[in-house]
Amino acid sequence: MKILQICLKPPFPEVDGGCKAMNAITEGLLSNGLEVKVLTISTPKHPFLKESMSSSYLEKTKIEHRFINTQVNPISAFCNLFTSKSYNLERFYSKNFEELIISTLKANPYDVVLLETFFVTGYIDIIRRNCEAKIVYQAQNIEHDIWKLNAKKENGIKSWYLNFLAKRLKKAEIINIKKVDAIASITDKDKQRFLELGCTVPIVTIPFGVNLSDYPHKTADSGDKIFHIGSMDWMPNQTGIKWLLKNVWNEVFFQYPEAQLNLAGRHMPEWLRSNQKINLTVYGEVESARDFINANNIMVVPLLAGGGMRIKIIEGMALGKLIIATSIAAEGISCTDKENIVIANTPKEFQKAILHYLSHPQEQIIIGKAARLLIERSYDNKVIVNNLVKFLKQVIN
C-alpha cells in the first residue's frame, strides 16, 4: 500500500499534540511496511526544520514542504466577511502547495491520500482531479465545535466574530466530510458528531497511541509539584490556565503553602510570564516534555473548551501521573473517575481534588499506576495503527 500523507504542519519535530498525533501515524504506517510520502505545510508558528530530522526519517518519508503565511491578516479577514468561504480554511491554502500536491500525484500512483486535520481538506478537489486514490480524512477535532465553545467564553464583538467563524467552519466541515471516501476519527464522540453532521462514508475511531518503549514503566513519585504542559498559542489552553489561576490556585496555596505550580509550553504569553503569583513558576517551552512531566507530580488540565483527544493526558498517564482534569479535557479517553483519573469541573471541585491528593500522596501513586495500565491496555500505538491499516485496506477494496 502506498500512502500520501498531507499535513497542516511538520509532524516532526513533535513540538505539540497535533504533531505527535500525525507522527504517530507516520511512524506506525512505516513500521507496518507501508510506503509513506509526507507533504506538509510550514508556517511561521510551525517552520520546517530539516536539521531536526534524522537522515533515516528524511529517506523513509521523502518529506517535502511549502511555506504558507497563516498569520491572521486584518485586510484579508475583513474581505472574507463578504464571501461564503471559511477564513480558517482559506488561511491554509496556497497555489504553491497545491502545485506540490499535483506534481507529487503525477510522479507516483498512490492507494490512499491521508488528509491530516480539517485544514488541508481544502485540497480535496485538486486531489480528485489528479489521481484515483482513496481520500481518507484523519480528524483530530470537530473544529467548529471548538470555536463555538470559545465564543461562549467571550463578549461583544469578539464573541460575535468567533461565532461567525464557527458557522463558516461548520458549513465547510459538512461539505468536505461528504467529499472524502472515509474518515478516521480520533474519538468515539467525534465519530458520533460526524454522523450527526450527515456523514455517510465509512468511519472508524482511531485514537492517539504511544509507543510504550518511549515511556518506560516506573512508579511515579508523589509530591506537591502541580503542573500543566501544553501549547499556549491554542486559545483553550490559555483560557483554562486563566480560569485556574483566578478561581483555584489562591485557595490551594492558602490551605497548602508547600504546593508549587509549574507551567510549561510553547509560545507562553507575556501576561503569564510576568505573573507574580507566589509558588508559580512559568518555564515556557521545555527541551523534553517527558522529563518535565517526570519531574512533577500532579497534572492539571483545566480545559473549558476543546475537542478530539488531549494527547498530553495520554502521555501523563503513560508516565504514571495522577491527572486532575475537566470532563471536556478527558473526552475521548476511556478513563474512569477516581480509578485512573480525577474529574473536576468547578473551581470548588478542582480545589478539593488538588488539596485531597496533596494530603494523600499514596493515592497519587495508586491512581497513577492505574493510569499507566490503561495506556498499556488501550493506547498501544502498534495495535492502533494495525487497526488503521485494516480500515484502509477495506476502503481500498
N, C-alpha and C positions, 0 to 999 in steps of 0.2 A: 504494500500500500504506500502510495506517495502522497504526502500531505504538504500543502502550502499553508503556513500559519501566519496570519496577518494581525499584527499587534498595534495598539494605540500608543505604546511606549516601549522602549527596550526592556525585554524581560530579564536581562542581566546587565549590570549587577542588580541583585534583589534588594532594592532600596525601600520598597514598601510592599504592602499586602498584595496589591494588584500585580506587581512584578513577580512576587513569589508564586501567585496562582498560575500565571502564564508559564513561568519557567518550570514549575512542577509538571505541567502538561508536556512541555518540550522535552524535558529530560525523561519523563515516563515513556513517551512515544519512542524516543531513540533507544531506550533500554529494552523495548519490545521488538527491536529490529526493524522499525519502520523508517522510511526515508522522510526527513523533515527539512523543509526550506523555510526560513523565517524572514519575513519582511516587516519592518517596523517604522513607525513614525518616531522621529526625535523632536523634542520641544525644548523651549527654554527651561522648563521645570524638570524635564527628563531628557538630558542630552545623550547622544550616542557615545559611549566611552569604550572604544575598541581596545584600549590598553588594559582595561579591566577584565577582558575576556581571554581565556586560555586559547592557545593555538588549536587544541583539540575541539573546543566549543565552536570556534570560527570555522573549522573544517567540517564538522558534523552538520552544523546548521546553515552554513553558507549565508549567514545573516547579512542583509543589506538594509539601508535606511535612507530616508529623505527627511529633511528638516521642514517643520511647519511651525510658524509662529502662532501658537494657540492663545496667546495672551489676549485678554478682552480689549477690544478696540472700541472706544465710545462711539465713533462715527459709524463703523460697520454695525454695531449693536443697535444704534438708532435707526439706520436704514433697514435693518432686518424687521423692525416693527411693521413695515409696510409690505412685507412679503408673507407667504404662508409657510415658510421654512423654519425649522428648528435652528436657532442660533447656536445651541450647544453642539449640534451635529455639524453645522457648517464650519465651525472653527477647526475641525479635524480633516477638512477636505483641502486637497491641493492638486493641481494639474500634474506637478512633478511626481507625486506619489502615485497618482493614477497611471501615469506613463510607466513607472517602475512595475506596477502590477501587470499591466498589459504585456510588457516585454518579457516578464518572467513567465507568464502563462503561454506566450507564443514560443518560448525557448524549450519548455518541457511540459509534457502532459501530467496532470495531477488527478488523483482519485477524489481527493477531498480538499476543499478550501475551508480552513477553520478560522472564523472571524472572532477574535478575542475582544470582547466587550461590544456594547452597542455603538460606540463612537466610530467604529470602522464599518458599520453596516451601510454607510453612505456610498460604499463602493460596490454594492451588490449588483447593480445593473451593468456596470462595466465588466464585472467578472462573468456574468451570464453571457455577454456578447462575445467573450473571448475564450471560453472553454466549456467543456461538458461536465466538469467536475461537480460533485455534490457540494452544496454550500451548507456548512453547519455553524450555527451561531453559538459560541461559548459565552453564556451570560453570567456575569458576576453580580448583577443587580437588576432590579426593575427601576430604571433610572428616574422616571417621572414621579414615582412614589417618594423617593428621597427628597426631590425638590419640593413636593407638596408639604412634606413634614418640615422642611427648612422654612418654608413660607409661613407656617403657623407660629414659628418662633420669632418672627419679625413683625414690624408695624409699618403702617403708612405705605409710602411709595415702594419701599424695598419689598414688603410683603406682596404688594400687587405685582411687581415685576417678577419675583420668584414664582408666583402662581401662573403668570403669563408664560414663563419658560417651561413650567411643568406641563401646561396644557399642550404646548407645541411638541414637547418631548413625547407625551402620551400619544398624540396623533402619529408621530413618526414611528414610535415603537409598534403601534397597532398595524401600520402599513408594512413595516420591514419584517416583522415576525411571520408574515404571510408570504414573503418573497424567498425565504430560505427553505432548504429541504429538511432540516431537522434542527432541534435546539437541545443543547446540553446546559441544563440549569444548575446553579451551584447549590440550591436548597429545594426541599420539597415545597416550602411555602411559595417560593418564586415560581416553581413549576405550576402550582395551582393558580397563581396570578396570571401567568401566560395563558392558561386555559380560559380564565375569565375574560381575558382581552381578545379572545377569539382565535387562539392558536389551534390549527388543525393539522399541523405537521407532527411527525414523531418527536417526542420529547422525553428526556431522561434526566434524572438527577445525578450529577457528577460533582460531589463536594470537593473542597480543597483537602489534599492529603499531604503528609510529611514523610520524608524518608527517615525511618526510625533510627538508622545508623547515624544521622546527623544530630540526633537528640539522645545521646547515651543515657540509659536509665540510671538514676541515682535518687536517693531520698533527698528532697529539697529541705533546706534549713528553714526553721521557723524564726520569727523575729518581728521587729517593729518597723521595718522598712516597707512602706507602702509605695506603689509605683504605677505609672501609666506610661505606655510607649505607643506611639502612632504618628503618622504623618500629619503635621499640624497645618498643612495647607488644604486639608479636607475639612470643610466647614463643620460637619457634625462633630469632629474631634474637638475643635476649638469651643463649640457651644457646650459640649459635655464637660470640658475642664472648667469653663467659666462657672457652670452650674455647681460643680463640685467645690470649687474654692469659695463661692458665695454662700452656699447652703449647707455644706457638710464639714469642711476642713476645720473651721474655727471651733466648732463644738467638739470634734475629735481631739484636737490639740489641747483644748481646755481640760478635758477629762483624762487625757493620756499624754502628758507633756513629753514623754520619751519618743512619741511617734514621729517618724520622718517621712515626708512625701517627696518622691523623686520623679521628675518628669523628663522624658526623652522623646525625640522625634525630629524628623526633618522639617525645615522651614519654621522653626519656632518663632512665633510673632514677638515683636518688641514689647507689647503690653505684658506678655508673660515673662519674658527675660528680665524685665525691670521690676517684677513683682517682689515686694518686700515682706511677704508673709513669713512668720517665724517657722523654722523647721521645714522650709520648702527649698528644694534645690532644683534648678532648671538646667539640664545638661545640654539640650539641643540634640543634634544628630550624634549618635554614638557609633564607634567603629564596629562594634559587634552587638547586635540586638540580643543574641543568646547569652553573651557574657553579662550584659546589663540585667537581663531577666534573672539569671542565676545569682547575681549579687544582691538581689532584693527578695522580699518575702511574699507580700500580698499584692496581687494585681487588681487594680480597679479599672472598670470600663464603664463610665457613666454616659453611655450613648443615649441620646434622646431622639435621634432620627437616624435612619440608615436602611440598609437592606443587604441582601446577599449574606455573606458569612464573614465574621471578624476573624481574620487569619491570625492576628496576634493572640487571640484567645486559644486557638488550636496550638500555637507554639508554646504559650504559657502552660497549657495542660500537659503537653508533651514533656515539658521540663518539671512537671510535678508541682506546679504552683497552685495555691489557693486563689481562686478568682472570684471577685465580687463584681457583678455586672447587672445592668438593667435587662429586662426581658427583651428589649429591642436588640441589645448587643448580643444576646445569646441566641437570637433567632437563627434557625438553620443548623444548629448543633444539637445532636441528640443527647443532651445533658439532663441531669435531674437535680433540682434544687436541694441543697443540704447534703447531697450524696457526692457529686463530683464538681459542683459549682455552687455559688451562693447568689441568689437573685434578690436584688433590691431596687425598687423603683422610685421611692420618695426620699427626700432628704433624711427623714427620721429613720427609714429602713436602712439607708446607707450608713448613717451614723451608728445605729445599733449593731449592724453587721460588723463594721470595722472594729468597733470597741470590743465586741464579744470575742472576735478571733485574735485581737491583740492580747486579750486577757487569758485566752485558752490556746497557747501555742501548739499543743499536741494535736488539737483539732485541725490546725493549719496543715499539719503533716498528713493526717488521715485523709482529708478531702483531696489534698494534692496527689496522694498515691492513687486514689480512685480516679482522678482526672487522667493521670498517665495511663491507667488501664483502659479507660475509654478510648484513648487515641490508638493504643495498640490493637484494640478490637475493631474499631470502626473507621479509622482515618489513616491507615497504612497506604501510602501512595501507590505501591505496587498493585494492590488489589483494586484501588480506584481506577487507575489507568487501564488495567486489564478490562474492567467493565466498559470504559470508554471505547477501547479498541473493538470490543464485541459489538457495541452500538454502531460504530462507524461502518463495520462490515455489513451489518444489517441494512444500514441506509444505502450503501453502495449496491447491495443486491436487491 
